[in-house]
Amino acid sequence: MLKAKYYPRGHLLDTAFASNPSQTWQAILHGLELLKKGVIWRIGDGRQIRIWRDPWIPRGFSHRVTTLRGRNRFHWVADLMNSDGSNWDYNRIASIFNAADREAISKIRLGQRRTEDFIAWQPEKTGKFSVRSAYNIALMEKIRDSSQASSNRPEGDRKLWSNIWNCQIPPKVKIFAWKLGRDILPTKQNKFRRNLEPSPECDLCGQGEETCFHAAMVCPHARALREAMRQFWDLPGEEQCCFTGGDWLLILLDNCTDEQRCTLLLLLWRTWYVHNNIVHGAGPTSVGESVGFLLSFWDSLNTYIAPPYGDNAKGKEPCQMTMRTGMPKQYAVTLNQHWKLPQMGG
């Protein structure tokens, strides 16, 4: 009776909250919404799993694809396999999905025998539902929701946004971070939505749509600079630098230390500058130049502080800047070619 009324042509997991549901259906939906967060499709022949709607990718933050569908006409997971269904069609996957989705899909093993797809419970290794794991999901959702109240509240009490505004970085970097977190940077995807670009495809790599997350985290030049800076800065682990939804930046910053937040935002700011410089400016900037710039910029922020001697309450002492001698020589040479810096001692 409930199926005939609320989802006559679909599945239980496809249902949405009705406008005027009965009390019985409201009670079912209370648990159903939690159930949807833990179920995942296990792939057999791929004929029942919808690529763009169903949860079928086994990873921590989301079981659905993060690539935007656009005009893609492939509908079923079976369309991503070769003719006999024994393996993935990697060329087709590479042409459709972004880097994060491609990597996750390629890790899924396909069975040698073509069996039917089935639904499993992702939090348990056995695939069977347990009240304990469901309770843990509900608890984590409650904790996350309580820390992610809407940023548009007039009282401005969203804790996660304060992680940006309280950073000891220049205001222009904070404004950039705010735009990045709100997804309002002038990316090709945002321009495409406003009919200002013929295509949302990234001009640099051609591996997906140029979203804010793609330009700042996924694009090859962004990855290369992030890996280079790991040699000098304590950045969040690569497993944390993944797309977790519209609040990906706020969630990422909330798991960082104060220094990690500052250095990460400086890195993203520089990454976006280099991205624009390649597309609209003077051309490519080497990773070494960007590393040298960031090290010098971070060192400058740390040295523009109160002088070490005496009480400067009136602010009359001259500003002094000193350079740490820990900067790698090759980056110091790069900086001296662009700026007239004092010679580094040691």
N, C-alpha and C positions, 0 to 999 in steps of 0.2 A: 504493500500500500504506500509506504513512504517513498519507495523507488519510483512508483508511477507518478507521484506528486512532485518530487523534488529533483530527480535526475532520470527521467524516463528513457532518454536516448544515450546516456553516458555511463560512466563508472562512478563508484562511490567517491574515489579520490578526486574526481573532476568537479564535484559539487561546490557551489558558492552559497553564501548565506542569503537566504530568501528575504524578501521585504517584509513579509508577515508570517513568520514560521510558527508552528505549533510549539508548545512547551516540550513535547517529546522530541521534536527535531532539534530544538535549541540545546537540549541535554546531549544529544548525539554529536552535534557540531562542536560542542565544547571539547570533547575528546578527539574528534576527527581532525581539528586543526593541529593538534599536537601530533597525531598520527602522521599527518602529511609531512612533518618536519623530519621524520625518521625513516620513512619508507624509501626504497630504491628498487629500480628494475634491474634484475640480473639478465644479462643478454644471452639469448639462445640463437634463434634465427633472425631476431631484430625486426620481425614483421608487426609486432604489437606495440612497439615503443616509438613514440613520437619524438623526433629530435629536439624540437623547440619548446615542448611543453612538459614532458615527463622528466622525473628525476632518474638519471641512469649513469651519471659519472661519479665514481667513488672517490670523493675527496672531502676534506674537512669542512670547508666553509659553504659549499653549495653543491648539490647533486645535479644541477641543471647547467646547461651551457651558458657561458657569459657572452658569447659572440652574438651580435645583433643579426637577425635573420635577413633583413633587407629584402631583396627580390629573389632570394634563393628558393628554388622550387622543390628541393628534396624534402621529403616529409617523414620518412621512416628510417630508423637506424639501419635497417637492411640495405638502404640505398648507399650506405657508406662502406659496404663490404664488397669483396670481389665476387665473381660470378658464382662460385661454389660455397660462399659464406665461410670459408676456412680462415680468412685473414682480412684485415682492413685494406681498403683502397686508399693507401697513404697519399697518393697524388691528389685524390679528390678531397680528402680531409685537409691537406695543406692549402688547398685553394678556397676552402670554405671558412675555416675556424681561425681564431686568433692563437697566439703562441701558447697561452695557458691551456686552452681547450685541446689543442693538438697534442700537447704533452700528456695531458690526463687521459685522452682517448687512446693514445698509442700504448699506454700501460695496461689497458684492459685486454685480458687474454680471451680469445674466442675458442669455444670447444670444437673438437674435430667432428663431432656428430651434431647435426642440426636438430636441436631440441626447441621446445617452445620457451618463450620468455616467461619469467615469473617475477612476482613481487617479493622482496625480502625486507628484513628490518636491519638497516645499516649499522646502528650502534652495537649490535651483538655479532661476534664472529660466526655464530651458528646461523645467523639470518632469521632467528625466531624472536618474536616480540617478548619483552620482559617488562614488568611494571617498574623495576628498578631503573633501567636505562631510560624509560619514558619519563620517570620522575626527574632524572638528572637533566634531561633536555628541557623540561618545564622550568627547572630551577635556574639553569643557565639563561634561558629566555627572559625570565623575570629580572635577573641581575642586569642583563644587557639593556632591557627596556627601561629600567629605572635610571640607568646612567646615560641614556640617550633620549631624554625628553626633547621635544621639538626645539630647534634652535631659533625658531621665529617667535617664541614667546616674548611679550613686551618686557617682562621682568628680566629676561636674558639670563636665566639661571641654568643654562645648559653647561654642565661641567666640561664636556669634551671640547667645546669651542674655546674655553679658557686655556686649554693646552696650547693653542696657537697664540692668543693675545698676551699670555704671560711669558712667552719665550723672550729671551734676551737677544733679539735679532732686530735688524733695521725694520722700520715700519713698512717699507716697500715690499719686503719679503713676507711680512704678515698679511699684507693686502693680497699678494699673489697666492698665499696659502688659503686665504678665505675664498678666493675665486676658484681655486683648484678644488676645495672641499664642496663648494656649491655647484661645481660643474658648469661654470660660466666663462671659462677661458675661450678665446676665439679659435677653437679647434675646427678641423674640417667637418667633423660630424655636426657641431653646433651651427656652422655656416650652412651645411647641407639642409638642415631642418628649416632654415630661413630662406631657402632657395638662393643662396649666395655662392654655392659651389655645385658643380655638376655631379660630383661624387664625394662620398665621405672617406674614400680610401686614403691611407697614409702615403704621402709622397716620398718619404724616405725609405721605407722598407717594403711597402706594398703587401704587408702581411696581415692587414686588418684595417678596420675603420680607425681614424685618428680621433679617439676619444681622449679625455683628460688623463684617464688611467693609462691608456696606451702610450701617449706622448711622454708621460712622466716616469713610467715604470717598465713598459713592455718593449718599446722600440729598441732595436739593437744598440744604438748609441747611448741610450739611457742605461741599459744593462751594463755596457762596457764601462761607463763612468762610475756606476755604483760599485762594480767589482774592483775597480782601481782604487776607489776611496776606502774600501774595506781594509786596505793595508795601513791606513793612517787613522781612520775613525772607527769607533765602536757603533756600527749601524745595526739596525734590526736584522735578524736572520732572513734569508731569502724565503723561507717558508711562511714568514709573516707578511711579505710583500706581495700579497695576492689580492685579487678583487673579491671583496666581501659584500658588495652592494653599493648603493649610493653614498654610504658613510664610510667607505673604505679608508679614507685618509684619517678621519677622526678616530676610528677604531685602531688603526695602526699607531697613531700618536699616543693613544691612551695606554698602550702596552710598552711605551718607551720611557727611559729615564729623562730627566730634564735636559741633560747634555745631548742625548740621542735625538730628542725632538728638535733642538736647535740645528744640529748638524744635518739631520735629515731634511729639514725644510730648506736649508741653504743648498743642499744637493739638488733637491727638486727644482728650486728656483733657477739654479745654474743650468740644469738639464733643459728646462723650458726655454731659456735664453739661447742655448746652443741649437736647439731644435728650430727655433724661429730664425736664427742666424743662417742656418743651412738653407732653409726654404726661401726666406725673403731677404737675407742680408748678404754678407760678404763671402759666404761659402763655409765649408767645413772648418771646425775648430778641433784640433787634436785633443785626445784624452789627456795627454801630458800637460797641455796648456790649461785645460780646465782643472786638473788636479792642482797645479801650481797656484792658480787663481784662488781656489777654494781654501787651500792651506794658508795662503797669505791673508785672505779675507777673514778667516776664522782667527788667525793669530792677531790680526788688527783689532778684532772685537774684544779679544781677551786682554789686550794691552792698553786700550783706551779706558783706563780706570783711574781711580784716585792715586796720586803719587805716593810712593812709599814713605816719604819723610814728612814729618810735621803735620799740623792741622790745617787743612785747606778749606775751612768752613766757608770762607768768603769767595772761593773759586777764583783766586787771583794767580795761582801758579800756572805756568805754561803747560800745555798739554804735551806729553812726551810719549813717543811710541818706540818700543824696542822690538827687535826681531829675535825670536827664538832660534837657536843654532841647530835645532833638530830637523829643519826642512831639508829634504834630499837635494843634493847639489844640482842634479839635472833640472829640477823644478825652479830652483833659485836662479839658474842661468836663464831659463825661459822667461821668468818675471823681469829680470834685469834688462832683457832685450826690449820689453814693452814699457817698463816704468824705470825711472831714474831712482833706484833704491840705494840706500846707504850700504856699503860693503858689510857683509855678515862676518862677525868675528869667529875665531876658532878655525 
